[in-house]
Amino acid sequence: MSLQNNTPKAKCPNRERIISLINERISEIQKTALDKRIAGKYFTAATLVEATSTNSVANKTVDEYFQTYIQNLNKENRIRYAGMFEVPYSSFIKFNKHLDIPYTPHATPLQLL
């Protein structure tokens, strides 16, 4: 990416596709902003991204993420590494009694596309 004009460099592989995805995403966010403005609703950049995001990860809890990650490691036969996550998981449960805390991962710019 060229930081001067926020576009992929000329020699970037799949440059046209990347530009197309960026433009689609921008127009989708602009449409949502216009709809909210017409409806007189308050919005921020974060709420616009959230409203246009197709990710289904927003409704997971910390407990679900821990369990899913540990299960995936066990399926990959990475038992020792999974155990390294089971220890803090158990500690968090002992400390807080539950991990039903909403988890919202931070999106990277590429995840926003």
MOPAC internal coordinates of N, CA, C and O (Angstrom, degrees):
PM7 1SCF
backbone

  N    0.0000 0     0.00 0     0.00 0    0    0    0
  C    1.4533 1     0.00 0     0.00 0    1    0    0
  C    1.5185 1   108.65 1     0.00 0    2    1    0
  O    1.2310 1   121.23 1   -42.40 1    3    2    1
  N    1.2715 1   115.25 1   137.60 1    3    2    1
  C    1.4470 1   121.49 1   174.12 1    5    3    2
  C    1.5267 1   107.43 1   -88.50 1    6    5    3
  O    1.2310 1   120.79 1   -58.20 1    7    6    5
  N    1.2985 1   116.09 1   121.80 1    7    6    5
  C    1.4657 1   119.44 1  -177.23 1    9    7    6
  C    1.5243 1   112.21 1   -75.49 1   10    9    7
  O    1.2310 1   120.06 1   161.04 1   11   10    9
  N    1.3257 1   117.49 1   -18.96 1   11   10    9
  C    1.4593 1   119.69 1  -179.29 1   13   11   10
  C    1.5299 1   111.94 1   -69.78 1   14   13   11
  O    1.2310 1   119.84 1   136.83 1   15   14   13
  N    1.3092 1   117.90 1   -43.17 1   15   14   13
  C    1.4650 1   120.01 1  -176.89 1   17   15   14
  C    1.5282 1   113.45 1  -122.50 1   18   17   15
  O    1.2310 1   120.04 1  -169.36 1   19   18   17
  N    1.3377 1   117.53 1    10.64 1   19   18   17
  C    1.4656 1   122.72 1   176.44 1   21   19   18
  C    1.5228 1   114.01 1    54.17 1   22   21   19
  O    1.2310 1   120.50 1  -138.91 1   23   22   21
  N    1.3001 1   116.65 1    41.09 1   23   22   21
  C    1.4567 1   121.53 1   175.61 1   25   23   22
  C    1.5229 1   108.91 1  -131.42 1   26   25   23
  O    1.2310 1   120.05 1   -23.88 1   27   26   25
  N    1.3252 1   117.51 1   156.12 1   27   26   25
  C    1.4634 1   119.45 1   176.75 1   29   27   26
  C    1.5336 1   110.37 1   -63.88 1   30   29   27
  O    1.2310 1   121.18 1   -32.41 1   31   30   29
  N    1.3069 1   115.34 1   147.59 1   31   30   29
  C    1.4636 1   120.13 1   178.94 1   33   31   30
  C    1.5237 1   110.07 1   -64.86 1   34   33   31
  O    1.2310 1   120.54 1   -20.78 1   35   34   33
  N    1.3102 1   116.58 1   159.22 1   35   34   33
  C    1.4670 1   122.36 1  -175.97 1   37   35   34
  C    1.5279 1   112.29 1   -58.85 1   38   37   35
  O    1.2310 1   119.73 1   146.62 1   39   38   37
  N    1.3280 1   118.11 1   -33.38 1   39   38   37
  C    1.4631 1   121.33 1  -177.40 1   41   39   38
  C    1.5224 1   112.60 1   -91.67 1   42   41   39
  O    1.2310 1   120.00 1  -172.96 1   43   42   41
  N    1.2970 1   117.61 1     7.04 1   43   42   41
  C    1.4672 1   122.10 1  -178.28 1   45   43   42
  C    1.5305 1   110.10 1   -67.23 1   46   45   43
  O    1.2310 1   120.43 1   -50.13 1   47   46   45
  N    1.3553 1   116.79 1   129.87 1   47   46   45
  C    1.4706 1   117.92 1   176.62 1   49   47   46
  C    1.5363 1   110.13 1   -65.18 1   50   49   47
  O    1.2310 1   120.28 1   -38.47 1   51   50   49
  N    1.2949 1   117.06 1   141.53 1   51   50   49
  C    1.4689 1   123.30 1  -179.51 1   53   51   50
  C    1.5283 1   112.37 1    60.09 1   54   53   51
  O    1.2310 1   120.66 1  -147.60 1   55   54   53
  N    1.3116 1   116.34 1    32.40 1   55   54   53
  C    1.4686 1   121.59 1  -177.22 1   57   55   54
  C    1.5309 1   111.74 1   -54.83 1   58   57   55
  O    1.2310 1   120.15 1   133.73 1   59   58   57
  N    1.3129 1   117.32 1   -46.27 1   59   58   57
  C    1.4670 1   120.72 1  -177.52 1   61   59   58
  C    1.5268 1   111.08 1   -63.11 1   62   61   59
  O    1.2310 1   120.67 1   138.78 1   63   62   61
  N    1.3256 1   116.32 1   -41.22 1   63   62   61
  C    1.4703 1   120.39 1   179.79 1   65   63   62
  C    1.5275 1   110.76 1   -64.93 1   66   65   63
  O    1.2310 1   120.45 1   138.24 1   67   66   65
  N    1.3264 1   116.74 1   -41.76 1   67   66   65
  C    1.4671 1   120.94 1   179.14 1   69   67   66
  C    1.5209 1   110.27 1   -63.60 1   70   69   67
  O    1.2310 1   120.28 1   134.95 1   71   70   69
  N    1.3137 1   117.07 1   -45.05 1   71   70   69
  C    1.4698 1   120.66 1   178.49 1   73   71   70
  C    1.5171 1   109.96 1   -61.91 1   74   73   71
  O    1.2310 1   120.28 1   138.11 1   75   74   73
  N    1.3241 1   117.07 1   -41.89 1   75   74   73
  C    1.4577 1   121.20 1   178.53 1   77   75   74
  C    1.5336 1   111.31 1   -60.97 1   78   77   75
  O    1.2310 1   120.23 1   134.97 1   79   78   77
  N    1.3417 1   117.16 1   -45.03 1   79   78   77
  C    1.4673 1   120.92 1   178.65 1   81   79   78
  C    1.5223 1   111.71 1   -62.80 1   82   81   79
  O    1.2310 1   120.80 1   137.81 1   83   82   81
  N    1.3285 1   116.07 1   -42.19 1   83   82   81
  C    1.4666 1   120.01 1   178.87 1   85   83   82
  C    1.5139 1   110.02 1   -62.32 1   86   85   83
  O    1.2310 1   120.05 1   134.71 1   87   86   85
  N    1.3271 1   117.51 1   -45.29 1   87   86   85
  C    1.4650 1   121.12 1  -179.18 1   89   87   86
  C    1.5294 1   111.80 1   -64.83 1   90   89   87
  O    1.2310 1   120.42 1   140.06 1   91   90   89
  N    1.3310 1   116.81 1   -39.94 1   91   90   89
  C    1.4673 1   120.12 1   177.68 1   93   91   90
  C    1.5236 1   110.68 1   -61.58 1   94   93   91
  O    1.2310 1   120.98 1   135.30 1   95   94   93
  N    1.3247 1   115.73 1   -44.70 1   95   94   93
  C    1.4637 1   120.87 1  -178.43 1   97   95   94
  C    1.5260 1   110.83 1   -64.84 1   98   97   95
  O    1.2310 1   120.66 1   137.27 1   99   98   97
  N    1.3256 1   116.34 1   -42.73 1   99   98   97
  C    1.4695 1   120.54 1   178.83 1  101   99   98
  C    1.5209 1   110.64 1   -62.11 1  102  101   99
  O    1.2310 1   120.33 1   134.99 1  103  102  101
  N    1.3323 1   116.98 1   -45.01 1  103  102  101
  C    1.4672 1   119.28 1  -179.07 1  105  103  102
  C    1.5284 1   111.53 1   -66.61 1  106  105  103
  O    1.2310 1   120.26 1   145.35 1  107  106  105
  N    1.3292 1   117.12 1   -34.65 1  107  106  105
  C    1.4678 1   120.92 1   177.24 1  109  107  106
  C    1.5326 1   110.80 1   -64.36 1  110  109  107
  O    1.2310 1   120.74 1   136.69 1  111  110  109
  N    1.3180 1   116.20 1   -43.31 1  111  110  109
  C    1.4701 1   120.66 1   179.31 1  113  111  110
  C    1.5262 1   110.12 1   -68.21 1  114  113  111
  O    1.2310 1   120.04 1   139.33 1  115  114  113
  N    1.3345 1   117.53 1   -40.67 1  115  114  113
  C    1.4618 1   120.43 1   178.51 1  117  115  114
  C    1.5310 1   111.49 1   -63.66 1  118  117  115
  O    1.2310 1   120.19 1   141.60 1  119  118  117
  N    1.3216 1   117.24 1   -38.40 1  119  118  117
  C    1.4677 1   121.06 1   177.59 1  121  119  118
  C    1.5229 1   110.20 1   -63.79 1  122  121  119
  O    1.2310 1   120.42 1   136.10 1  123  122  121
  N    1.3222 1   116.81 1   -43.90 1  123  122  121
  C    1.4680 1   120.54 1   178.98 1  125  123  122
  C    1.5179 1   110.60 1   -64.08 1  126  125  123
  O    1.2310 1   120.07 1   139.72 1  127  126  125
  N    1.3296 1   117.47 1   -40.28 1  127  126  125
  C    1.4664 1   121.35 1   178.27 1  129  127  126
  C    1.5275 1   110.34 1   -63.23 1  130  129  127
  O    1.2310 1   120.58 1   137.86 1  131  130  129
  N    1.3241 1   116.50 1   -42.14 1  131  130  129
  C    1.4614 1   120.56 1   178.64 1  133  131  130
  C    1.5249 1   110.60 1   -63.48 1  134  133  131
  O    1.2310 1   120.10 1   135.50 1  135  134  133
  N    1.3254 1   117.42 1   -44.50 1  135  134  133
  C    1.4616 1   121.29 1   178.58 1  137  135  134
  C    1.5219 1   111.07 1   -59.25 1  138  137  135
  O    1.2310 1   120.37 1   136.88 1  139  138  137
  N    1.3278 1   116.89 1   -43.12 1  139  138  137
  C    1.4644 1   120.83 1  -179.95 1  141  139  138
  C    1.5378 1   110.60 1   -68.45 1  142  141  139
  O    1.2310 1   120.57 1   140.76 1  143  142  141
  N    1.3229 1   116.52 1   -39.24 1  143  142  141
  C    1.4644 1   120.57 1   178.77 1  145  143  142
  C    1.5280 1   110.36 1   -63.40 1  146  145  143
  O    1.2310 1   120.33 1   136.88 1  147  146  145
  N    1.3359 1   116.98 1   -43.12 1  147  146  145
  C    1.4670 1   121.56 1   179.14 1  149  147  146
  C    1.5233 1   110.39 1   -63.84 1  150  149  147
  O    1.2310 1   120.90 1   140.36 1  151  150  149
  N    1.3403 1   115.88 1   -39.64 1  151  150  149
  C    1.4602 1   120.12 1  -179.74 1  153  151  150
  C    1.5298 1   112.05 1   -77.98 1  154  153  151
  O    1.2310 1   119.91 1   173.92 1  155  154  153
  N    1.3228 1   117.77 1    -6.08 1  155  154  153
  C    1.4502 1   121.37 1   179.76 1  157  155  154
  C    1.5230 1   113.47 1    73.27 1  158  157  155
  O    1.2310 1   120.95 1  -155.30 1  159  158  157
  N    1.3276 1   115.79 1    24.70 1  159  158  157
  C    1.4553 1   120.36 1  -179.09 1  161  159  158
  C    1.5236 1   110.58 1   -92.12 1  162  161  159
  O    1.2310 1   121.34 1   -33.73 1  163  162  161
  N    1.3266 1   115.05 1   146.27 1  163  162  161
  C    1.4597 1   121.91 1   176.64 1  165  163  162
  C    1.5270 1   108.89 1   -76.80 1  166  165  163
  O    1.2310 1   120.11 1   -39.78 1  167  166  165
  N    1.3329 1   117.39 1   140.22 1  167  166  165
  C    1.4622 1   120.77 1   176.38 1  169  167  166
  C    1.5203 1   109.94 1  -150.96 1  170  169  167
  O    1.2310 1   121.90 1   -23.89 1  171  170  169
  N    1.3071 1   113.96 1   156.11 1  171  170  169
  C    1.4638 1   122.30 1   174.28 1  173  171  170
  C    1.5168 1   107.73 1  -125.25 1  174  173  171
  O    1.2310 1   120.71 1    -5.64 1  175  174  173
  N    1.3147 1   116.25 1   174.36 1  175  174  173
  C    1.4614 1   119.68 1   177.21 1  177  175  174
  C    1.5238 1   110.17 1   -59.90 1  178  177  175
  O    1.2310 1   120.86 1   139.21 1  179  178  177
  N    1.3184 1   115.96 1   -40.79 1  179  178  177
  C    1.4743 1   119.82 1  -179.30 1  181  179  178
  C    1.5235 1   111.42 1   -64.54 1  182  181  179
  O    1.2310 1   120.04 1   137.94 1  183  182  181
  N    1.3342 1   117.53 1   -42.06 1  183  182  181
  C    1.4656 1   119.07 1  -179.21 1  185  183  182
  C    1.5298 1   111.26 1   -69.99 1  186  185  183
  O    1.2310 1   120.42 1   149.16 1  187  186  185
  N    1.3269 1   116.81 1   -30.84 1  187  186  185
  C    1.4681 1   119.45 1   176.42 1  189  187  186
  C    1.5268 1   110.52 1   -67.16 1  190  189  187
  O    1.2310 1   120.49 1   136.06 1  191  190  189
  N    1.3226 1   116.68 1   -43.94 1  191  190  189
  C    1.4570 1   120.19 1   179.15 1  193  191  190
  C    1.5199 1   109.61 1   -64.22 1  194  193  191
  O    1.2310 1   120.55 1   137.64 1  195  194  193
  N    1.3261 1   116.56 1   -42.36 1  195  194  193
  C    1.4657 1   120.54 1   178.99 1  197  195  194
  C    1.5238 1   111.42 1   -63.41 1  198  197  195
  O    1.2310 1   120.34 1   139.68 1  199  198  197
  N    1.3200 1   116.95 1   -40.32 1  199  198  197
  C    1.4648 1   121.03 1  -178.51 1  201  199  198
  C    1.5184 1   112.18 1   -69.00 1  202  201  199
  O    1.2310 1   120.11 1   151.16 1  203  202  201
  N    1.3119 1   117.40 1   -28.84 1  203  202  201
  C    1.4617 1   119.99 1  -177.76 1  205  203  202
  C    1.5143 1   112.60 1  -100.21 1  206  205  203
  O    1.2310 1   120.22 1   176.96 1  207  206  205
  N    1.3123 1   117.18 1    -3.04 1  207  206  205
  C    1.4564 1   120.83 1  -178.62 1  209  207  206
  C    1.5232 1   110.03 1   -75.16 1  210  209  207
  O    1.2310 1   121.25 1   -40.39 1  211  210  209
  N    1.3305 1   115.21 1   139.61 1  211  210  209
  C    1.4610 1   120.14 1   177.54 1  213  211  210
  C    1.5154 1   110.88 1  -101.63 1  214  213  211
  O    1.2310 1   120.41 1  -173.20 1  215  214  213
  N    1.3271 1   116.83 1     6.80 1  215  214  213
  C    1.4620 1   120.90 1   178.53 1  217  215  214
  C    1.5134 1   110.27 1   -69.09 1  218  217  215
  O    1.2310 1   120.42 1   -41.52 1  219  218  217
  N    1.3180 1   116.80 1   138.48 1  219  218  217
  C    1.4552 1   121.15 1   178.67 1  221  219  218
  C    1.5201 1   111.49 1  -101.26 1  222  221  219
  O    1.2310 1   120.15 1  -164.68 1  223  222  221
  N    1.3258 1   117.33 1    15.32 1  223  222  221
  C    1.4500 1   120.59 1  -176.32 1  225  223  222
  C    1.5191 1   112.70 1   -85.34 1  226  225  223
  O    1.2310 1   119.35 1   170.47 1  227  226  225
  N    1.3061 1   118.84 1    -9.53 1  227  226  225
  C    1.4542 1   121.75 1  -173.14 1  229  227  226
  C    1.5256 1   113.15 1   -65.64 1  230  229  227
  O    1.2310 1   119.11 1   156.83 1  231  230  229
  N    1.3124 1   119.31 1   -23.17 1  231  230  229
  C    1.4546 1   121.16 1  -175.54 1  233  231  230
  C    1.5221 1   114.09 1   -96.86 1  234  233  231
  O    1.2310 1   119.42 1  -169.65 1  235  234  233
  N    1.3142 1   118.71 1    10.35 1  235  234  233
  C    1.4506 1   120.90 1  -179.27 1  237  235  234
  C    1.5222 1   110.66 1   -87.37 1  238  237  235
  O    1.2310 1   121.67 1   -22.27 1  239  238  237
  N    1.3280 1   114.40 1   157.73 1  239  238  237
  C    1.4598 1   120.28 1   176.76 1  241  239  238
  C    1.5220 1   109.09 1  -106.25 1  242  241  239
  O    1.2310 1   121.07 1   -12.14 1  243  242  241
  N    1.3236 1   115.56 1   167.86 1  243  242  241
  C    1.4543 1   120.63 1   177.38 1  245  243  242
  C    1.5298 1   109.64 1   -59.45 1  246  245  243
  O    1.2310 1   120.59 1   139.61 1  247  246  245
  N    1.3331 1   116.48 1   -40.39 1  247  246  245
  C    1.4590 1   121.05 1   178.77 1  249  247  246
  C    1.5334 1   111.07 1   -58.39 1  250  249  247
  O    1.2310 1   120.19 1   133.58 1  251  250  249
  N    1.3284 1   117.23 1   -46.42 1  251  250  249
  C    1.4639 1   121.23 1  -179.44 1  253  251  250
  C    1.5281 1   111.60 1   -63.10 1  254  253  251
  O    1.2310 1   120.43 1   140.27 1  255  254  253
  N    1.3442 1   116.78 1   -39.73 1  255  254  253
  C    1.4570 1   119.64 1   178.11 1  257  255  254
  C    1.5228 1   111.47 1   -64.41 1  258  257  255
  O    1.2310 1   120.65 1   133.87 1  259  258  257
  N    1.3322 1   116.36 1   -46.13 1  259  258  257
  C    1.4564 1   119.88 1   178.02 1  261  259  258
  C    1.5198 1   110.25 1   -58.13 1  262  261  259
  O    1.2310 1   120.31 1   129.11 1  263  262  261
  N    1.3380 1   117.00 1   -50.89 1  263  262  261
  C    1.4604 1   120.97 1  -176.92 1  265  263  262
  C    1.5257 1   111.64 1   -61.34 1  266  265  263
  O    1.2310 1   120.49 1   135.90 1  267  266  265
  N    1.3251 1   116.66 1   -44.10 1  267  266  265
  C    1.4650 1   120.86 1  -179.69 1  269  267  266
  C    1.5240 1   110.85 1   -62.96 1  270  269  267
  O    1.2310 1   121.04 1   135.49 1  271  270  269
  N    1.3261 1   115.61 1   -44.51 1  271  270  269
  C    1.4606 1   119.61 1  -178.92 1  273  271  270
  C    1.5267 1   111.24 1   -64.06 1  274  273  271
  O    1.2310 1   120.61 1   135.27 1  275  274  273
  N    1.3162 1   116.43 1   -44.73 1  275  274  273
  C    1.4648 1   120.94 1   179.28 1  277  275  274
  C    1.5337 1   110.69 1   -63.46 1  278  277  275
  O    1.2310 1   120.12 1   136.91 1  279  278  277
  N    1.3312 1   117.37 1   -43.09 1  279  278  277
  C    1.4690 1   120.81 1   178.75 1  281  279  278
  C    1.5243 1   111.17 1   -62.78 1  282  281  279
  O    1.2310 1   120.27 1   138.29 1  283  282  281
  N    1.3387 1   117.09 1   -41.71 1  283  282  281
  C    1.4670 1   120.10 1   179.01 1  285  283  282
  C    1.5235 1   111.51 1   -63.67 1  286  285  283
  O    1.2310 1   120.57 1   140.20 1  287  286  285
  N    1.3252 1   116.52 1   -39.80 1  287  286  285
  C    1.4660 1   119.59 1   177.39 1  289  287  286
  C    1.5260 1   110.82 1   -64.42 1  290  289  287
  O    1.2310 1   120.27 1   139.36 1  291  290  289
  N    1.3243 1   117.10 1   -40.64 1  291  290  289
  C    1.4701 1   120.39 1   178.14 1  293  291  290
  C    1.5267 1   111.03 1   -64.55 1  294  293  291
  O    1.2310 1   120.07 1   139.84 1  295  294  293
  N    1.3334 1   117.48 1   -40.16 1  295  294  293
  C    1.4659 1   121.06 1   178.30 1  297  295  294
  C    1.5270 1   111.36 1   -62.61 1  298  297  295
  O    1.2310 1   120.97 1   146.12 1  299  298  297
  N    1.3388 1   115.75 1   -33.88 1  299  298  297
  C    1.4606 1   120.71 1   179.18 1  301  299  298
  C    1.5259 1   111.70 1   -82.60 1  302  301  299
  O    1.2310 1   121.10 1  -174.03 1  303  302  301
  N    1.3308 1   115.50 1     5.97 1  303  302  301
  C    1.4611 1   122.71 1  -179.89 1  305  303  302
  C    1.5308 1   112.35 1    62.59 1  306  305  303
  O    1.2310 1   121.15 1  -146.55 1  307  306  305
  N    1.3227 1   115.41 1    33.45 1  307  306  305
  C    1.4619 1   122.21 1   176.54 1  309  307  306
  C    1.5332 1   107.06 1  -104.01 1  310  309  307
  O    1.2310 1   121.50 1  -118.91 1  311  310  309
  N    1.3101 1   114.74 1    61.09 1  311  310  309
  C    1.4631 1   123.07 1  -171.63 1  313  311  310
  C    1.5259 1   111.79 1   -60.95 1  314  313  311
  O    1.2310 1   120.44 1   133.75 1  315  314  313
  N    1.3172 1   116.77 1   -46.25 1  315  314  313
  C    1.4665 1   120.53 1  -177.64 1  317  315  314
  C    1.5263 1   110.92 1   -64.18 1  318  317  315
  O    1.2310 1   120.72 1   137.76 1  319  318  317
  N    1.3067 1   116.23 1   -42.24 1  319  318  317
  C    1.4643 1   120.36 1   179.14 1  321  319  318
  C    1.5323 1   110.23 1   -66.38 1  322  321  319
  O    1.2310 1   120.07 1   141.10 1  323  322  321
  N    1.3193 1   117.47 1   -38.90 1  323  322  321
  C    1.4639 1   121.23 1   176.86 1  325  323  322
  C    1.5255 1   109.87 1   -61.21 1  326  325  323
  O    1.2310 1   120.81 1   140.95 1  327  326  325
  N    1.3391 1   116.05 1   -39.05 1  327  326  325
  C    1.4590 1   120.61 1   178.05 1  329  327  326
  C    1.5118 1   112.57 1   -61.80 1  330  329  327
  O    1.2310 1   120.67 1   149.94 1  331  330  329
  N    1.3271 1   116.33 1   -30.06 1  331  330  329
  C    1.4580 1   120.14 1   178.32 1  333  331  330
  C    1.5251 1   111.37 1   -67.40 1  334  333  331
  O    1.2310 1   119.91 1   157.81 1  335  334  333
  N    1.3262 1   117.78 1   -22.19 1  335  334  333
  C    1.4579 1   121.06 1   177.27 1  337  335  334
  C    1.5239 1   111.61 1   -95.41 1  338  337  335
  O    1.2310 1   120.66 1   157.98 1  339  338  337
  N    1.3245 1   116.33 1   -22.02 1  339  338  337
  C    1.4620 1   119.38 1   178.11 1  341  339  338
  C    1.5275 1   111.27 1   -70.12 1  342  341  339
  O    1.2310 1   120.15 1   147.50 1  343  342  341
  N    1.3275 1   117.32 1   -32.50 1  343  342  341
  C    1.4701 1   120.96 1  -179.64 1  345  343  342
  C    1.5314 1   111.29 1   -65.07 1  346  345  343
  O    1.2310 1   118.66 1   126.89 1  347  346  345
  N    1.3410 1   120.15 1   -53.11 1  347  346  345
  C    1.4698 1   117.78 1   177.81 1  349  347  346
  C    1.5295 1   112.38 1   -65.60 1  350  349  347
  O    1.2310 1   120.53 1   147.19 1  351  350  349
  N    1.3385 1   116.59 1   -32.81 1  351  350  349
  C    1.4633 1   119.68 1   177.31 1  353  351  350
  C    1.5310 1   109.98 1   -58.50 1  354  353  351
  O    1.2310 1   120.69 1   131.69 1  355  354  353
  N    1.3327 1   116.28 1   -48.31 1  355  354  353
  C    1.4665 1   120.76 1   179.06 1  357  355  354
  C    1.5214 1   111.06 1   -62.50 1  358  357  355
  O    1.2310 1   120.39 1   140.04 1  359  358  357
  N    1.3172 1   116.85 1   -39.96 1  359  358  357
  C    1.4679 1   120.55 1   179.32 1  361  359  358
  C    1.5251 1   110.86 1   -64.08 1  362  361  359
  O    1.2310 1   120.58 1   137.96 1  363  362  361
  N    1.3201 1   116.50 1   -42.04 1  363  362  361
  C    1.4627 1   119.75 1   179.06 1  365  363  362
  C    1.5275 1   110.90 1   -63.90 1  366  365  363
  O    1.2310 1   120.76 1   140.48 1  367  366  365
  N    1.3241 1   116.16 1   -39.52 1  367  366  365
  C    1.4658 1   120.46 1   178.57 1  369  367  366
  C    1.5304 1   109.90 1   -64.17 1  370  369  367
  O    1.2310 1   119.87 1   135.44 1  371  370  369
  N    1.3293 1   117.85 1   -44.56 1  371  370  369
  C    1.4581 1   121.07 1   179.08 1  373  371  370
  C    1.5199 1   111.32 1   -62.55 1  374  373  371
  O    1.2310 1   120.55 1   140.46 1  375  374  373
  N    1.3113 1   116.55 1   -39.54 1  375  374  373
  C    1.4611 1   121.06 1  -177.69 1  377  375  374
  C    1.5174 1   112.52 1   -73.31 1  378  377  375
  O    1.2310 1   120.44 1   132.68 1  379  378  377
  N    1.3211 1   116.75 1   -47.32 1  379  378  377
  C    1.4635 1   121.46 1  -171.91 1  381  379  378
  C    1.5267 1   113.45 1  -103.98 1  382  381  379
  O    1.2310 1   119.38 1   171.81 1  383  382  381
  N    1.3101 1   118.79 1    -8.19 1  383  382  381
  C    1.4711 1   125.46 1  -178.93 1  385  383  382
  C    1.5262 1   113.81 1    71.49 1  386  385  383
  O    1.2310 1   119.62 1   165.55 1  387  386  385
  N    1.3018 1   118.32 1   -14.45 1  387  386  385
  C    1.4732 1   122.21 1   177.59 1  389  387  386
  C    1.5205 1   108.67 1  -162.99 1  390  389  387
  O    1.2310 1   120.65 1   -15.39 1  391  390  389
  N    1.3065 1   116.35 1   164.61 1  391  390  389
  C    1.4577 1   121.79 1   173.93 1  393  391  390
  C    1.5227 1   109.92 1  -128.63 1  394  393  391
  O    1.2310 1   120.85 1  -143.28 1  395  394  393
  N    1.3219 1   115.97 1    36.72 1  395  394  393
  C    1.4621 1   120.84 1   177.52 1  397  395  394
  C    1.5233 1   109.54 1   -82.40 1  398  397  395
  O    1.2310 1   121.38 1  -124.75 1  399  398  397
  N    1.3066 1   114.96 1    55.25 1  399  398  397
  C    1.4600 1   122.56 1  -178.51 1  401  399  398
  C    1.5216 1   106.87 1  -105.64 1  402  401  399
  O    1.2310 1   119.48 1   -51.79 1  403  402  401
  N    1.3320 1   118.60 1   128.21 1  403  402  401
  C    1.4673 1   119.47 1   178.74 1  405  403  402
  C    1.5247 1   110.62 1   -59.16 1  406  405  403
  O    1.2310 1   121.06 1   -45.04 1  407  406  405
  N    1.3083 1   115.58 1   134.96 1  407  406  405
  C    1.4565 1   121.19 1  -179.51 1  409  407  406
  C    1.5152 1   109.13 1  -115.43 1  410  409  407
  O    1.2310 1   121.10 1   -55.02 1  411  410  409
  N    1.3189 1   115.51 1   124.98 1  411  410  409
  C    1.4530 1   121.18 1   176.40 1  413  411  410
  C    1.5156 1   108.00 1  -124.06 1  414  413  411
  O    1.2310 1   120.10 1   -72.49 1  415  414  413
  N    1.3142 1   117.41 1   107.51 1  415  414  413
  C    1.4677 1   118.77 1  -179.55 1  417  415  414
  C    1.5216 1   110.59 1   -69.49 1  418  417  415
  O    1.2310 1   120.98 1   -30.29 1  419  418  417
  N    1.3083 1   115.73 1   149.71 1  419  418  417
  C    1.4644 1   120.09 1   175.81 1  421  419  418
  C    1.5218 1   107.85 1   -76.56 1  422  421  419
  O    1.2310 1   120.80 1   -49.90 1  423  422  421
  N    1.3001 1   116.07 1   130.10 1  423  422  421
  C    1.4609 1   121.02 1  -178.68 1  425  423  422
  C    1.5157 1   110.06 1   -84.87 1  426  425  423
  O    1.2310 1   120.92 1   -43.14 1  427  426  425
  N    1.3015 1   115.84 1   136.86 1  427  426  425
  C    1.4609 1   120.81 1   172.48 1  429  427  426
  C    1.5265 1   107.58 1   -88.01 1  430  429  427
  O    1.2310 1   119.81 1   -19.29 1  431  430  429
  N    1.3177 1   117.97 1   160.71 1  431  430  429
  C    1.4616 1   119.22 1  -179.51 1  433  431  430
  C    1.5278 1   113.64 1   -54.88 1  434  433  431
  O    1.2310 1   119.46 1   143.34 1  435  434  433
  N    1.3300 1   118.64 1   -36.66 1  435  434  433
  C    1.4575 1   119.97 1   179.73 1  437  435  434
  C    1.5144 1   112.54 1   -70.55 1  438  437  435
  O    1.2310 1   120.01 1   151.33 1  439  438  437
  N    1.3364 1   117.58 1   -28.67 1  439  438  437
  C    1.4631 1   120.17 1   177.50 1  441  439  438
  C    1.5194 1   111.23 1   -71.70 1  442  441  439
  O    1.2310 1   120.28 1   158.06 1  443  442  441
  N    1.3224 1   117.06 1   -21.94 1  443  442  441
  C    1.4554 1   120.74 1  -179.94 1  445  443  442
  C    1.5228 1   111.82 1   -76.06 1  446  445  443
  O    1.2310 1   120.32 1   164.44 1  447  446  445
  N    1.3277 1   116.99 1   -15.56 1  447  446  445
  C    1.4727 1   119.78 1  -178.96 1  449  447  446
  C    1.4897 1   112.22 1   -75.15 1  450  449  447
  O    1.2310 1   120.10 1   180.00 1  451  450  449

